[in-house]
Amino acid sequence: MKALIFRVRRKKVSEEEEMVRTMGSRKERLLVLGSLEDEEEGSRCMLFSSMVKRITQSWNDLIDFFRKAWEMGRSDPRKIIFSIKMGLALSSVSLLIFWKEPQSEVGNIQNSDLGQYSIWAILTVIVMFEFSIGATFIKGFNRGLGTFCAAILAFCCAKLSMLAGSLEEVVIVISIFVTGFCGTYLKLYPTMKPYEYGFRVFVLTYCILMVAGNRTREYTQAVLTRLLLIALGAGVCLVVNICIYPIWAGEDLHSLVVKNFKGVATSLEGCVNGYLKCVEYERIPSKILTYQASDDQLYNGYRSVVESTSREDTLLGFAIWEPPHGRYRMFNYPWESYVKVSGALRHCAFMVMALHGCILSEIQAPAERRQDDENIHLGIKSLSETVLDVRSIPVWTPPLPTSDLSEDMFRKQWPLRLSFDANAVLKEDESKTYESASALSLATFASLLIEFVARLQNVVDSFEELSEKADFKEPFTSPPVMTKRVRFWTRLFKN
């Protein structure tokens, strides 16, 4: 009996334990499911937030792009005008597509061919229309000469291939290979660099004419049609670009040389003032040390002059193609002399770069010593004042440091990171070394100024040569005479 009761109780206990375990497992499952749902919801929130951030960043980038585009147009309205002219030229040439009179002929060219091959005129406008007039003339000359030579050669080779009979395709392929080889090799010749685009057009036009003519058997028709359409596109380019707000490369070259003068003058004046006023950099910008673009006005002044060589050469190549215009109403205008003046000025800019290096140097002359020689340095304070009369500037010899200069005065300009050992002999040697280096810093700065003045003579000589070739006039400095306007009734009663 007792055993039976014990078994019943044990069974109840086991059932209760099983129920507790079942309830615990259910709770764990619910907790696991809840945590999974929370994780899924969290991942959805993170995905949504990342998408919002990306959309916001893209929108901000788009706004920034339009803002920069607007600022570019405001800073140089010529870019907007050039874009308008480009659209006008393209829309004018695209009217050929809608040519609707196939019955009439112009020479041997049907009007239907003009509409069909109008893409040649459109491509001519796209590749020939440049920012300046000179660049447009160069592109037009290269395209015209390349197309004309390719047309003549294609016509001759086509007649030769037709005489070959069954070997016609072989002759065409061989002629294309020879033409491509010769055109590409001659393009790499140094003196042919200005005509590189012409060689590309020559090879392209020859290949297209040979392939198209072989398909239609109308070589003469293909050559004349393309020549006419290219001439039409070039004419539209020249008319629109010259007659509507022309942009001259010669004017840009003149403005660039003037900007270089101002840049060197600003940098020179800043170097002299900064050295005399003991201006020190707490930390030299890394962009200056690596010769990159920086916000430092003194640094950007001479850097823009040094970096303008390639732009000057490009503008010179465009300017010599431009006809007389504006203030430059002279055939064979001496644009090369502008580049020569800028080259002499760049030779002076190297000295300004060295002067700036003296300011950036860690070992400096003492402030008291610089102030004593201030009357020497102020004589060459401004480049604009120096260029006006370079021969009247005396050549100064930097005075040697006097012996009464104390060691403490020089020690103020030594680098702070230098430390001396306890050894008295070593300390005295290092003291003399840096004392001499501090005195040498002042002598170096003065000698660089003297060298700058000596190099200015080349600038003056180059400018005088330019003024003689370009027939410059003396500036009219006297104020204009104000004449009182005499009206009709005053004259009538006076008489």
QUISUL-V927742 format. One line per field, one symbol per residue. phi: phi as a letter, one per 30 degrees, with the letter a starting at -180 (. if undefined). burial: b if it has 9 or more other C-alpha atoms within 8 Angstrom, else e. Layout:
phi=???
burial=???
This chain:
phi=.ddddddddddddddddddddddddddddddddddddddddddddddddddddddddddddddddddddddddddbdddddddddddddddddddddcdbbdddbciccdddddddcddddddddddcdcdcddddddddddddddddddddddddddddddddidcddddddddddddddddddddddedcedcddddddddddddddddddddcibddddddddddddddddddeddddddchdccddddddddddddddddddddddddddddchdbddadeddddchcdbddddddddddddddddddddddddddcddeahdcdadhddddddddddddddddddddddddddddddcbddddddddcddddddcdbddddddbdddddcdcdddddddddddddddcdddddbcddddddddddddddddddddddddddddddddddddddddddddddddddhdcdddcdddddcddcddddddddd
burial=eeeeeeeeeeeeeeeeeeeeeeeeeeeeeeeeeeeeeeeeeeeeeeeeeeeeeeeeeeeeeeeeeeeeeeeebeeeeeebbbeebbebbbeebbebbebeeeeebeeebbbbbbbebbebbbebbeebbeebbbbbbbbbbbbbbbbbbbbebbbebbeebeebeeebeebbeebbeebbeebbeebbeeebbebbbbbbbbbebbbebbebbbeeeebebbbbbbbebbbbbbebbbebbbeeebbbbbebbbebbeebbbbbbbbbbbbbbbbbeeeeeeeeeebbeeeeeeeeebbbbbebbbeeeeebbebbbbbbbbebeeeeeeeebbbebbbbbbebbbbbbbbbbbbbebbbeebbbbbeebeeebeebeebbbbebbbeebeeeeeeeeeeeeeeeeeebbbebbeeeeeeeeeeebbeebbeebbebbbbbbbbbbbbbbbbbebbbebbebbebbbeebeeeeeeeeeeeeeeeeeeeebeeee
